[in-house]
Amino acid sequence: MNELSKYLCLLLRHQPAKAELDMDEHGWVSVEQLINGVNGHSNYNLDRELLEQIVAEDNKGRYRYDEKHEKIKCCQGHSVPWVEPELEYCEPPDFLYHGTTTKALEAIVESGAIKKMQRHAVHMQADISKSWQSAERWHKTPVVLKIAASEMNKAGYRFGVTENEVWCTEEVPVKYICDRVYTK
């Protein structure tokens, strides 16, 4: 089921065309079309019951249904250029956390900022444990960066938060990284 969940993320965040999905500007696709697309374009066998289970058990709350459970999307993390994440723009907490790796940290320091890369935004968490989940998924040496989010906001940087409480901004200059945590 974990591999199928990863495949759903691939389709709903990065490659909807791979399963012939008609994705709207906020990343929503028809549940029926997703099920048919997965079954017709992969070796996976997906039905509504299994999809409901994947969504319910996802520890990051990545997926959202519409009210009628007729449409589904990933809340953030899209690299599809026409998808604009639905964010609530508001004042962030004093500090947010960004999970990454020590190798990526070298590139961050060299470039002068945490960049959104091919996604729509830099992702951060208010809960450090969720940032550890992100940092550890790369199977490299993880590190969590503590970001002075309130200070950034006062300097004019905008923050938005997704339905699953991922905080997003365009970039984080290194001067707002106030600590590096190498162990849980």
N, C-alpha and C positions, 0 to 999 in steps of 0.2 A: 504493500500500500504506500510506503514511503516513496518508492520509485515513481509510482503513478502520480502522487502529489507533486513531485518535482516536475514531471512531464506537464501537469496542468499549469504549474507556474510558468514553465517555458512558453506554453501556448498563450496564457492570459497576460503575460508580461512582455514577451519578446517576439514570438513568432506565431501570431494567429493564423497567418496564411498556411502554415504547415498542416492545419486541420480544416482549412477553408472556412474560418470563422469570420462572420461579419461583426466586427468590433466597432462600437460607437466612440465618440470623442472622449468619453470618460472610462473606457475600458470594459463596458458592459457587453456581454454576449448572451444569446439565448441558451438556456440550459439544455434544451432539446438539441440545438445545433452543436453544442459542446459534446454531448454524449455521442451523437452520431459522428461527429468529426473525429473523436478519439477512437471510436470503434472502427471507423472506416480508413483511418490513416496511421494506425499504430498497431502494435501487438497486444495492447491492453484491451480489457473488456470492462467497460464502465456502464453502470446503470444508475438510476436516480438514487437508490438506496445507498450504494457505495459512495456516490458523490456527497450525499448528505453526511455520511460518516466521516469522510475526509475533511469536510468543512468544519464539522463539530469538533473533531479531535486535533485540528491544526493548532499547535501550541503558540504560534505567533499571530493567530487570528487574521491570516493573510486574505482570506476569501470573504466576500459579502454577497448575499442574495438580495434581490429587491423584495418588496413586501409580499408578493405572491409566489416567490421562489420560481419565477419564470426566467429570470436573468441572473447572471453571476459575474463577478469581476474579482480581480486582485486589487487590494486597497492602494498599493504603491509599488514602486520598483520597476515601472515600465521603461523600456527603451524604445517602444514604438513611437515614432515622432509625432503622430497626430493625437496621441492620448494625452489629455490634460488631467492629472489627478484631482480628485475632489478634496480640497483642503479647507479647513476652517482656520482662517488667519486670525491669530491672537497673540497675546504676550506670552512668551515661554516662561518656564520656571527659571530660577537663578542659574541652574546648571543642567546640562544635558550630556549624554554619553554616546560616543561613537565607537563601535567595535570594528577593529581592523587587524592587521598583522604587522609584525615588526618590519617586514620587508616593504609593505605599503607605507608604513610610517616614514621610511627613508625617502620615498618619492614625495610624500606630503611635505616634509621639511624642505626638500630640494625645490619643489614648485612654489612653496610659500602658502599653500592652502590645501584644505581637504576639498577636492573637486567633485562635482556630481558625475563626472566621467560620462558614460553613455546613458545615464538615467536622467530623470527630470529634476532630481534634487539630491542633496546630501541627506542621508537618513540618520536620525539620532533617537535616543530613548531617554525618558525621564527615569526609568528603572535600570540601574547598572546591570542587573542580572540578564535582562533582555539583550543588552549590548554584548555581554559575554557570549550569548547564543550566536550572535552575528559574527563575532570575532573567531569563534572556534569552528565555524562551518568550513573554513578554508583549509583545515588540516595543516596549518603552518603555525608558527609561533604567534599566539594571539596577544593583543594589547587593546585596552580600552582607554580612549581619550576623554578626559573631562573637559567640557566646553563651557565657557562663560557666556551662556546664551542670553541672559538678561543684559549683560554689558553689550553684546552684539546688537541686541534689539534697540537699546538706547542709542547706538551708533548708526541706526538706520537700516539694519538688516531685517528682512521680513521672515516670519516663521509661520508655517501652517502645520496643522496636525490632522492626521488621517483618522478614519473611523476606528482603526485598531491602535490608535495612540502612538503612531510613529511621527516624530517631529521632522519637518523638512525645511530646508533653506537652500539657496543657490550655491553657496560655498562658505567655508569656514577658514578665514585667514589664520595662520599659525599663531599669531599673537593672542588669539582667543582660546588656545589650548592651554589650560591652566594646570593640568596634571596628566601623567601617564601611569596607568595601572597595569602591571604585568602579571599579577596573580589575583585569583578570586578572593 
